[in-house]
Amino acid sequence: MPRYQSSFWLFLILISSLWFLADSLWPKPWGYFAFRNVFNQYSGILAICIMSLAMILAVRPAFLEKPMKGLDKCYRLHKWLGIGALVVATVHWWITKGTKWMVGWGWLERPERGGRPPADSLSTIEAFIRSQRGFAETVGEWAFYIVVAFIGIALIKRIPYSFFRSTHRWIALIYLGLVFHTVILVKADYWTQPIGIVLAVLLVGGTFSAVVSLFRKIGSSRKVEGRISHIAQQGDMLEATVVVPSKWPGHTPGQFAFVTSNAAEGPHPYTIASHWNKKRSTLRFFVKQLGDWTGQLPEYLTPNMPVTVEGPYGCFDFKDTSTDQIWIAGGVGITPFLAQLEALGEHSIDKSSITLLYSHKSDNSALLEQIQHAAALAKVHLVFKSSDQAGRFTESELKTFIKDPKSTSIWFCGPASFGDWVHQQARNAGIPNRHLHQELFEMR
Ligand SMILES: Cc1cc2nc3c(=O)[nH]c(=O)nc-3n(C[C@H](O)[C@H](O)[C@H](O)COP(=O)(O)OP(=O)(O)OC[C@H]3O[C@@H](n4cnc5c(N)ncnc54)[C@H](O)[C@@H]3O)c2cc1C
């Protein structure tokens, strides 16, 4: 199971366990309404904790990159949390709203309300919280409807990415409404228990992240202003070299950066296809014209144009203990390998046997020559396969490069369907899952 999946389930188990330390789903005396009250608390707390972690991940926190093995995996966890929040919040909404409807339809009979302490016996804070309950319920209900719509937009891939991005940032505002809903409606007894402490930490982290997002300050400490020094078309890819100032912290081969060349369009992630050299101070990118924005880049980008570069991010760093590495690239997925080839060529690092399998289109001859040259300097065994002329790599071809599965690792970057095939072959060959590394090019 990939780490983002295990982290998701562990988080759910952690929050649930802490809640069960504080309360029970079998209240005594048992009855539907008594159950509904505690289940409401449980589902509400679980939903807001999931949303808080998703909110924290949305601002690209550097401290979570290493444990999650890269920002691309953090975004995958963010997506899982979004789906989880949708499911749990829907259950929470139904137990609240559905119960009211069922009472209205005559299916359930609401019991007499227990006596409440008189208003003048309450502290100022308790009185304020009580006065806000109705408003907090309304805020929670409407926030739920809007969040469902926004998460739906995020999950329906047919909706253009630019529309998704422009709507998705407003979830931060809705989240702040849900924080208010939680603070007013959560059982006061919880705050002094472990679940309350974890909830408070997540709410503070989530609120801070929401403000950072609303003020468009995501990644601001990792941004530098660069300038395009060279542009060239390479088959169906655009090669762009960007000169960055000394503030750029450097990067390891395989990392990526968010590049903004048009403020209205916003940042797009691209792998840095060059090894860092402080004297040169340049970053090279290869961009495939795959969509709305990248399709316009050949006409839009000009030499000397200023661009903002944010990063570096990612942990696709070729660091492992295996004796043999097999690198597999498809199309523009060659970019992290180009950077590592350059690094190995310049520093002649003593790395055990490396084989690079590159599935490409036949019209990229200049790029193929560059790769051949870099692989020769880096002493990396290179196998090209033109997908137009010779088809895809086969299982038997891949097997010829796997000498000992236990000491072989695979580093893959390319289209998602190619990645699924590589995963399947690695499993068939007995390569341990932890030896399989993949850069996830899709963030949504
Ligand atoms: C870690 C990482 C590294 C990448 N490295 C490269 C690379 O080296 N070369 C390359 O050509 N491509 C790379 N990509 C893919 C590249 O970011 C997208 O192809 C590009 O952003 C598409 O933009 P578009 O508007 O043309 O496409 P659209 O048609 O608008 O979208 C196509 C898909 O691209 C993705 N996408 C679009 N806009 C963004 C955005 N602002 N932020 C994140 N994802 C977006 C979405 O998954 C979307 O579904 C990388 C992606 C990731 C996540």
PDBQT file of the ligand as one rigid body, heavy atoms in Angstrom, charges set to zero:
ROOT
HETATM    1  C1  LIG A 501       5.302  16.778  -9.882  1.00  0.00    +0.000 C 
HETATM    2  C2  LIG A 501       4.965  17.103 -11.316  1.00  0.00    +0.000 A 
HETATM    3  C3  LIG A 501       5.964  17.255 -12.242  1.00  0.00    +0.000 A 
HETATM    4  C4  LIG A 501       5.647  17.535 -13.576  1.00  0.00    +0.000 A 
HETATM    5  N1  LIG A 501       6.664  17.692 -14.475  1.00  0.00    +0.000 NA
HETATM    6  C5  LIG A 501       6.379  17.959 -15.760  1.00  0.00    +0.000 A 
HETATM    7  C6  LIG A 501       7.422  18.158 -16.727  1.00  0.00    +0.000 A 
HETATM    8  O1  LIG A 501       8.609  18.089 -16.421  1.00  0.00    +0.000 OA
HETATM    9  N2  LIG A 501       7.064  18.439 -18.000  1.00  0.00    +0.000 N 
HETATM   10  C7  LIG A 501       5.738  18.507 -18.383  1.00  0.00    +0.000 A 
HETATM   11  O2  LIG A 501       5.482  18.759 -19.560  1.00  0.00    +0.000 OA
HETATM   12  N3  LIG A 501       4.746  18.322 -17.502  1.00  0.00    +0.000 NA
HETATM   13  C8  LIG A 501       5.024  18.075 -16.203  1.00  0.00    +0.000 A 
HETATM   14  N4  LIG A 501       4.002  17.917 -15.308  1.00  0.00    +0.000 N 
HETATM   15  C9  LIG A 501       2.614  18.022 -15.788  1.00  0.00    +0.000 C 
HETATM   16  C10 LIG A 501       2.277  19.486 -15.991  1.00  0.00    +0.000 C 
HETATM   17  O3  LIG A 501       2.269  20.181 -14.763  1.00  0.00    +0.000 OA
HETATM   18  C11 LIG A 501       0.887  19.611 -16.641  1.00  0.00    +0.000 C 
HETATM   19  O4  LIG A 501       0.921  18.921 -17.869  1.00  0.00    +0.000 OA
HETATM   20  C12 LIG A 501       0.516  21.032 -16.912  1.00  0.00    +0.000 C 
HETATM   21  O5  LIG A 501       0.380  21.742 -15.702  1.00  0.00    +0.000 OA
HETATM   22  C13 LIG A 501      -0.769  21.044 -17.714  1.00  0.00    +0.000 C 
HETATM   23  O6  LIG A 501      -1.295  22.352 -17.769  1.00  0.00    +0.000 OA
HETATM   24  P1  LIG A 501      -2.375  22.754 -18.908  1.00  0.00    +0.000 P 
HETATM   25  O7  LIG A 501      -3.117  23.960 -18.445  1.00  0.00    +0.000 OA
HETATM   26  O8  LIG A 501      -1.711  22.842 -20.208  1.00  0.00    +0.000 OA
HETATM   27  O9  LIG A 501      -3.311  21.490 -18.937  1.00  0.00    +0.000 OA
HETATM   28  P2  LIG A 501      -4.855  21.289 -18.639  1.00  0.00    +0.000 P 
HETATM   29  O10 LIG A 501      -5.484  20.740 -19.865  1.00  0.00    +0.000 OA
HETATM   30  O11 LIG A 501      -5.459  22.494 -18.028  1.00  0.00    +0.000 OA
HETATM   31  O12 LIG A 501      -4.753  20.181 -17.533  1.00  0.00    +0.000 OA
HETATM   32  C14 LIG A 501      -4.275  18.875 -17.797  1.00  0.00    +0.000 C 
HETATM   33  C15 LIG A 501      -3.870  18.260 -16.459  1.00  0.00    +0.000 C 
HETATM   34  O13 LIG A 501      -2.637  18.884 -16.023  1.00  0.00    +0.000 OA
HETATM   35  C16 LIG A 501      -2.658  19.069 -14.605  1.00  0.00    +0.000 C 
HETATM   36  N5  LIG A 501      -2.543  20.528 -14.313  1.00  0.00    +0.000 N 
HETATM   37  C17 LIG A 501      -3.014  21.547 -15.055  1.00  0.00    +0.000 A 
HETATM   38  N6  LIG A 501      -2.735  22.732 -14.486  1.00  0.00    +0.000 NA
HETATM   39  C18 LIG A 501      -2.072  22.441 -13.337  1.00  0.00    +0.000 A 
HETATM   40  C19 LIG A 501      -1.521  23.229 -12.275  1.00  0.00    +0.000 A 
HETATM   41  N7  LIG A 501      -1.572  24.564 -12.278  1.00  0.00    +0.000 N 
HETATM   42  N8  LIG A 501      -0.935  22.595 -11.225  1.00  0.00    +0.000 NA
HETATM   43  C20 LIG A 501      -0.880  21.236 -11.179  1.00  0.00    +0.000 A 
HETATM   44  N9  LIG A 501      -1.358  20.439 -12.162  1.00  0.00    +0.000 NA
HETATM   45  C21 LIG A 501      -1.945  21.033 -13.213  1.00  0.00    +0.000 A 
HETATM   46  C22 LIG A 501      -3.952  18.477 -14.107  1.00  0.00    +0.000 C 
HETATM   47  O14 LIG A 501      -3.739  17.132 -13.716  1.00  0.00    +0.000 OA
HETATM   48  C23 LIG A 501      -4.852  18.524 -15.307  1.00  0.00    +0.000 C 
HETATM   49  O15 LIG A 501      -5.871  17.573 -15.224  1.00  0.00    +0.000 OA
HETATM   50  C24 LIG A 501       4.296  17.657 -13.977  1.00  0.00    +0.000 A 
HETATM   51  C25 LIG A 501       3.292  17.518 -13.026  1.00  0.00    +0.000 A 
HETATM   52  C26 LIG A 501       3.609  17.252 -11.717  1.00  0.00    +0.000 A 
HETATM   53  C27 LIG A 501       2.503  17.124 -10.706  1.00  0.00    +0.000 C 
ENDROOT
TORSDOF 0
